[in-house]
Each structure stands twice: as C-alpha cells, then as structure tokens.
Amino acid sequence: MSEGFPIADVSDHVSDPGNVVWFDLCAPTTGDLETIAEELGLHKLAVEDVFQHHQRPKVDLYDSHLFITVYWLHLEDSRLHPVEINMFATRNALVTVRESEHFDVDKVVARWEANGDLAKYGVSFLLHGLLDHVVDAHFDLVEHLDEQVEELEEQLFEERQMSREDARHMFTLRKNMVGLRKAAAPMREVVNTLIRRELHVVAPEMAPYYQDLYDHVLRVAEWTDTLRDLLGNLRETHMTQQGFRLNEIMKSLTSWAAIIAVPTMITGYYGQNVPYPGFGTSAGFWWSTAVIISASGLLYLAFKRKGWL
C-alpha cells in the first residue's frame, strides 16, 4: 500500500485494475484540481462545479466517472455551518475535495479502518463510508434540533411570556432547520441514484449497506420535515397566545374604563349649575355617593361574571 505519493503518479496507480486510489484535497487551487483531472480524465464541467459554491447536493453522471456533491453540517455558536464536499468517483479511484478543514477526514478514515473486511469492494466501500459519516452528522444534528424544539414547546405553555431572547432562539432554530433540510432532503436522490443497478456503481455485496444508508437518509428527511412543521405550529401558537393575551388586556381595560365612566358621568352631570336632589345637604352627597358605588359594584360583578376581570 502506497501513501503520500504525488498527484502526477495517480494515473500510474489507477492503470492497474487491482489498485484502489483515494486522493483527498482540502481547499485546492485551480492548478491542483486541473492536474488530478488530467490524471484521471475528469470532465471539465465537473471540475468547474467544484469552484461553484452553494450547489445543491447532486450526482452527475459522466462517461468515465461520477461527480457527487454533499454537505457535512455542524453547529457553531448555535448557527448551522455547512461544509461542501465534492467527490469524483471512477472505477478504482475516489477523489474528495473538501471546502475547509472543518470536515475531519480522519474520522472517515477511522470508519474505513473499522470495517476493513469490506475494503475489497473498492470505491463503493470508500464512498459508502464517507456518505455514511455525512448522513450520521445530519442525524445527530436533527436529533439535537428535536431536543431544542421540545424545550421551546415546554416554554411556550409556561405561565411566563416568551422573552425577546426566546423569540430570537426560535428564529435561529427555524433558520437552522431550513439549512438542514436543504442539505438533507436532496440526499434521497443522491443515494437513490447510486444504488440504481443499471449504473453498476455499487458492488452487489455493498448493496445492503447502501440500502441501510438510504433508510437513514429517509429518516433524517422525514424527521426534518416533521420538525419544520412542528416549529411552524409553535410559531402560530405563540402568535395566537399573544393575540389572546392582548384580547384579555383589552377586555380588562375596557371594563375598568366602563366602571370609571359611571362615577364620572354622575359627578359630571351634577357638576352643572342645576340643583340635584338633596342639593346643599349632606343627604344629597351620601345619596349620590351610594349611587356611584352601587352602579360601579354592579358593573364590576357583571364584568367579573363574563370573565373580563
């Protein structure tokens, strides 16, 4: 087994059908990629796509190779950060092009070594290990987001109102969910394309492993859609609760305003230059006071019975 050989020697190793070559590039220059493209006969459109960032996860089929784009995801400061990974897969060579060092390829190598008995299946084995690592990251992320949604759900039905920070957290969570769906949902098409038998990309012995990978992809995609709908329902419930609280406040203010309006009306009416019953006597004062208290009390009881106070 040879390691660390220069790019110029790739074609020499690939020419032997018994060899399997894996070459990893991290944020390569145009010259580096053109050299490996010349060695393996990669299509120029696929090479150009490497430098066209923010592409949709996909599989492009060419005569001599496949071009695959996927996204590994990680959270940093509660925000989702995708790392684009492009792959060129030939009959006996796999070239991985990482956007940045955030994607730890050593973990992929450890996964390959842990399943060394399957290494005899060549590129389909290497490709499965890398995709499995990417999908596992998606699965861990959707599980973490699920826990955050549950916390929001509990906070939503607490007696205390949601703070501005809670609303910001809900917005960030919804944004992360959208980013996860953009990366995870197209993976169904990616894996489904790879396991198509007429393409002869996957060795028959590796087919069950790819089918298991496809099941994981479906779980992540369905779980993501469920959480997105649930988060949308939480947002609508939050808005409904705000409207309900505002309605309660308005009913309370209106009720107190009506109660205060009665004594204001009575004192205002008799504040005119018109003698009222008992004018100039203490009995008149107490009579008007009793009317104010009685009317206000009756209004208070009426509003209380309606649940406005």
N, C-alpha and C positions, 0 to 999 in steps of 0.2 A: 504494500500500500504506500503510495507516494503522497506527500503533503507539502504545501507551500511552494509548489512549482509555479513558474511564471505563466502569464496568460498565453504567451507565444507557444507554449508546449501543449496547450489544451487539445489542439487538433491531433497531435501525435497519440495522446492517450485515448481520445474518442474513436480513433480509427480502428482500435481493437474492440470488437463487439463484446468481448468478455469484461471490459472495463466499464466502470460507472464513475463519472466525474461530477463532483459538486463544487461550484465556484461561488463564493459569496463576495458581494461588493456593497460597500456602505457609502452612500452619497458619492458615487463615482463621477468622474469628469466625462465629458463627451468623448475624449480620446480613449479612455479606458473602455468605455462601452463599445466604441467602434472596433476596437481591437478584438474583444471577445466575440463581437458579431461577425467579424471576418473569419475567426477561427471556427465558429460553429455554423456559419451560413445563416445568420438570423435576418429576418426581413427588416428592411429599413423603417417601415411603418411601425413595427413593434418597438424598435429602438427609439423612435421619436416619441412614442407614447410614454416611455419611462420619464421623460422630462416634461410631459404634460400632466401637471399635478391635479389633484382633486378629481380624478376619474372615478367612474362608477366601477365597483367590483365586477369583473367580467372574465371570460375566457375567449380569446381569439384563436382561431384555427388557421394555421399555415401549412404549407406542404411538408415542411421538414421539422416543424416544432409547434408548440403551444405557447401562447403568451397569456399569463394569468396575473390579474391584479386583485389584491385583497387588502384589508386594513386591520391591523392589530390596534386595539384600543386600550388606553389606560387613563385613570383619573389622576389629576394633579391640581391641588387647590380647589377641589370639588368641581372641576371642569373637565370635560371629556377632551382628550387629545388623541387623534388618530395618527398612526404611523403607516404610511403607504409601503406595501411590499409588492414588488413586481418579480415574476418568475418566468424564465424561459426553460421549457422542458422539451428535450429531444429524446430520441430513443434510448440513449445511455448517458445523458448529461442533464444536470439541473443547475441553472444559474439563478441565484437570488440577489435581488437589488433592493437594499433597504434604504429608506428615506433618511433615517437617522439612527444613532446608536441606542435610542430608547428601546428599540426592539432587541432584546438579548438573545442572540442566536445560539449562545452556549446552552440555553435551556432546550432548544430544539435538538442540538447535538446530543444532550443527555437523554432526551426521549428516544432518539435513534439508537443510542447505545443500549438503552434498557430493553429494546426489542430487537436486538441484534440477530435473532434467529430468522427475522423476516427480511434482512438486508439482501438476501439473494434475489429478491424481486426488483432490485434496482431502483429506477427513477420513481416508479409508482409507490414504492415504500418510502422514499425520501419525501416525495410530495405529500403523502398522507400524513407523515409525522409533522410537517410544517403546518399544513392546514388544520390538523387536529389541535396543535398548540394555539393557533389563531382562534379557532372556534371555542376552545376552553376559556380563553380570555374573554370572549363575548359572553359565555355562560356565567363566569364569575361576576362579570360586570352587571348583567341583568339581575342576578341574584342580589347583588349589593343595592341596586336601584329599587328592587322589590322591598327590601327592608326599609329604605327611606320613604317609600310610598306608604307603607304601613304606619310609620311614625307620624307622617303627615295626617293620615286618616284618624289616628288617635287624637292628635292635637285639634283637629277640625271640630270634634264633638265634645271638647272640653268646654267648661263654662267661660274660661277666659277667651277674649277675642284674639284672633291671629294678629301678630305684630307685623311691622313692615319687614323685619328680617325673615319671618316665616313666609311672607309673600315672595320675597326675593329668592328664598330657597326653593319654593315651588316653581318659580320661573326657571331657575337654573336646572332643576330636576327635569322639567319638561324639555328644555333645550338639549340636555344630555340624552334624553330618551329619543329625540328626533335624530341626533347624531348616531346613536346606536342602531336605530332602525335603518338608516342609510347604509351602514356598513354590514349589518347582519342579514337584512331581507334579501339582497341580491345573492347571498351565498348559496341560497337554494338552487338558483340557476347555475352557479359555478360548479357545485358538486354534482348536480344532476347531469351536467354536460360531460363531466369527467367519467361518470360511470356508464355512459352510453356504450353499449357493447360494440356497435359498429365502428366506433373510433379506435378501438383497441389501445386505449391509453392506459388502462388499468389492467394489470395482470389478473387472470381469473382467480388466483389464490388470494389476491388482495381485495376482491370484490366485497366480501362480507365486512371488511374493515371500512371501506368507503360507504357501504350502506349504513353502518353504525354511525359514521360521521354525518351522513345525510340526516339521520334521525335526530342527532344533536342540533344540527342546523335548523331543522323544523321546530324543535322545542324552543330554541332561542328566538326564532322569528315570531312564533305564536305567543310566547311569553311577553315579548316586547310589545306586540300589538295589544295584548290584554292590559299591560301596564299603562300604555298610552291612553287607552280608553278609560281606564280607572282614574288616571290623573286628570283627564278631561272632565270626568264626572265629579271629582273632588273640587275642581275649579268652579264648575257650575253650582255645586252645593255651597261652596264658600260665598259665591255671589248671591245665591238665594238667601243664605243666612244673613248676609249684610242687608239685603232688602227687607227681610223680616224684622231685623233689629231696628232699622230706620223707620219702619211702619209702626213698631211698638213705641218708639220715641215720639213720633208724630202724634199718635193717639194720646199719649200721656200729656204732651204739651197742649194739645187741643182741649183735653179735659180740664186741665188746670186753668187754661185761659177762659173756658166757659164758666168755671166756678168763680173766678175773679171778676168776670164780667157782670155777674148779678149784683154784688155789693156796689160795684162802680156805677151800674145803671141806677140803682136806688138812690145812692148818695148824690149822683149827678142830677137826677130828676128833681129831687127835693132841694137841690142847691140853687134852684131858680128862685126868683123873687115871688114865689107863690106859697102861701101858708099851707102846710101839710097837716094832717090830723095830729093833734097834740102839739102844735107849733108853740114854742115858747115854754113848754112844760117838760119836766123830767120824764113823764109818762110817754110822751111822744118820742123822746130819744130812745127809751128802752123798747118801745114798740117797733121802731124802725130797725134797731139792732137785732131784735128777735126775728124779724122777717129776713134780715140778711143771713143770720146764722142758720135759720131753718131752710131757706132756699139753697144755700151753699151745701148744707148737710145732705139734702135730698139729691142734689146733683152728684155729690161725691159718692153716695151709695149707689146711684144709678150707673155711674161710670165704672165703679168697682165691680158691680154685678156683671157688666159686659166684659170685664177683663181689660179695660183700658187703663186702669191704675193699679 
